[in-house]
């Protein structure tokens, strides 16, 4: 019980500390950006055998989920492109695929959060502190953007690492971006 209260308090403090300064970037954090960093970050945590087993399982599941998401989005992109090239295209007909993708992304983001919060629950206090610091560092990097200076990012370069997709959507529309799920909300967020 004490552990649960400590974890909740740590998350609340972290949220209060970063919310005003990083309200938008927390929604821009993407699993596709964080999961590849997990292996390297794991080394710094000095995990015990049980924690290592759990981490490996969650990391593997996360990577598989993100591979499937990427493949699904590529199929949607191709289907949308073909649909738009049709003789009598009706844009409303294409909306169903986008809405299905948004719903799938939201469900996956919830699943990713549950998996990684399970890891958080298995960490000791110093490891949790290190995880919180890692996330804060990522928020700061996203806020600073590609040039290392705070402020506006150039159009199409929301995290300094995803040009070419234009804006928040990732696939050209709102909520089409992959999501990290830290912030929830727009279907984009770990």
C-alpha positions in Angstrom: 0.0 0.0 0.0 2.8 2.4 0.9 4.5 1.5 -2.4 1.3 2.4 -4.4 1.0 5.7 -2.5 4.7 6.5 -3.1 4.4 5.7 -6.8 1.2 7.9 -7.2 2.8 10.7 -5.3 5.9 10.5 -7.5 3.8 10.6 -10.7 1.7 13.4 -9.3 4.8 15.5 -8.4 6.3 14.7 -11.8 3.1 15.7 -13.6 2.8 19.0 -11.6 6.4 19.8 -12.1 6.3 19.3 -15.9 2.7 20.2 -16.8 3.0 23.9 -17.1 6.3 23.9 -19.0 5.7 20.8 -21.1 2.0 20.6 -21.6 2.2 20.2 -25.4 5.3 18.0 -25.7 4.0 15.4 -23.3 1.2 14.8 -25.8 3.8 14.5 -28.5 5.8 11.8 -26.8 5.6 8.8 -29.0 6.2 5.1 -28.2 8.1 4.8 -31.5 10.6 7.3 -30.1 10.9 5.9 -26.6 10.8 2.1 -27.0 14.0 2.0 -29.0 15.7 3.8 -26.1 14.5 1.3 -23.6 17.4 -1.2 -24.0 20.0 1.4 -23.5 18.2 3.0 -20.6 17.6 -0.4 -18.9 21.4 -0.8 -18.5 21.5 2.3 -16.2 18.8 0.9 -13.8 20.8 -2.1 -12.5 17.7 -4.4 -12.6 17.5 -7.6 -10.7 16.8 -10.9 -12.4 13.0 -10.6 -12.1 13.0 -7.0 -13.2 15.2 -7.9 -16.2 12.8 -10.7 -17.2 9.8 -8.5 -17.0 11.5 -5.6 -18.8 12.6 -8.0 -21.7 9.0 -9.3 -22.0 7.4 -5.8 -22.0 10.0 -4.4 -24.4 9.5 -7.4 -26.8 5.7 -7.0 -26.7 6.0 -3.2 -27.2 8.3 -3.6 -30.2 5.9 -6.2 -31.8 2.9 -4.0 -31.2 4.7 -1.0 -32.8 5.8 -3.1 -35.8 2.2 -4.2 -36.4 1.1 -0.6 -36.0 3.6 0.6 -38.6 2.5 -2.2 -41.0 -1.2 -1.4 -40.5 -0.6 2.3 -41.1 1.3 1.6 -44.3 -1.6 -0.5 -45.5 -4.0 2.3 -44.6 -1.8 4.9 -46.3 -1.8 2.8 -49.5 -5.6 2.1 -49.4 -6.2 5.8 -48.8 -3.9 6.8 -51.7 -5.7 4.3 -54.0 -9.1 5.6 -52.8 -8.2 9.2 -53.5 -7.2 8.3 -57.0 -10.6 6.7 -57.8 -12.8 8.3 -60.4 -15.7 9.3 -58.2 -13.9 9.6 -54.8 -16.1 10.4 -51.8 -13.9 11.7 -49.0 -16.4 10.6 -46.4 -16.0 7.0 -47.4 -12.3 7.2 -46.5 -13.0 8.5 -43.0 -13.9 5.0 -41.7 -10.3 3.8 -42.1 -9.0 6.8 -40.3 -11.4 6.4 -37.5 -10.6 2.7 -37.1 -6.9 3.6 -37.0 -7.5 6.2 -34.3 -9.5 3.7 -32.2 -6.8 1.0 -32.7 -4.1 3.5 -31.7 -5.9 4.6 -28.6 -6.4 1.0 -27.5 -2.7 0.2 -28.2 -1.6 3.3 -26.3 -3.6 2.2 -23.3 -2.0 -1.3 -23.5 1.5 0.2 -23.8 0.8 2.3 -20.7 -0.3 -0.7 -18.7 2.7 -2.8 -19.7 5.2 0.0 -18.8 3.4 1.0 -15.7 3.7 -2.7 -14.7 7.5 -2.3 -15.0 7.3 0.9 -13.0 5.5 -1.0 -10.2 8.4 -3.5 -10.2 11.1 -0.9 -9.8 12.5 0.3 -6.4 12.4 4.0 -5.4 15.8 4.9 -6.9 15.0 3.1 -10.2 11.6 5.0 -10.3 13.5 8.2 -9.8 15.8 7.4 -12.6 12.9 6.6 -14.9 11.2 9.9 -14.0 14.5 11.7 -14.8 14.7 9.9 -18.1 11.2 11.0 -19.1 11.9 14.6 -18.0 15.1 14.6 -20.0 13.0 13.4 -23.1 10.5 16.2 -22.5 13.2 18.8 -22.4 14.8 17.5 -25.6 11.5 17.5 -27.3 10.8 21.1 -26.1 14.2 22.2 -27.2 13.8 20.8 -30.7 16.5 20.0 -33.2 18.6 23.1 -32.7 18.9 22.8 -28.9 17.0 26.0 -28.3 13.6 26.3 -26.7 10.7 27.7 -28.7 8.9 27.0 -31.9 9.9 24.1 -34.0 10.0 24.4 -37.7 6.9 23.2 -39.5 6.8 19.4 -39.9 9.6 18.8 -37.3 7.6 18.3 -34.1 10.2 16.4 -32.2 13.1 17.1 -34.4 12.8 13.5 -35.7 9.6 13.1 -37.7 9.7 15.3 -40.7 7.8 14.4 -43.7 4.5 13.6 -42.1 3.3 17.1 -41.6 2.1 18.2 -38.2 0.5 16.3 -35.4 -1.1 13.5 -37.3 1.9 11.6 -38.5 -0.1 10.3 -41.4 -1.3 13.7 -42.4 -4.3 13.9 -40.1 -5.1 14.6 -36.5 -4.5 11.6 -34.2 -2.8 9.6 -37.0 0.6 9.9 -35.3 1.8 7.0 -33.4 1.4 7.6 -29.7 3.4 7.3 -26.6 0.5 7.4 -24.4 2.0 9.3 -21.5 -0.4 12.0 -22.0 -3.3 10.1 -23.5 -5.8 12.4 -25.1 -5.3 12.8 -28.8 -4.6 9.1 -29.4 -0.9 9.7 -29.7 0.7 9.1 -26.7 3.5 5.5 -23.5 
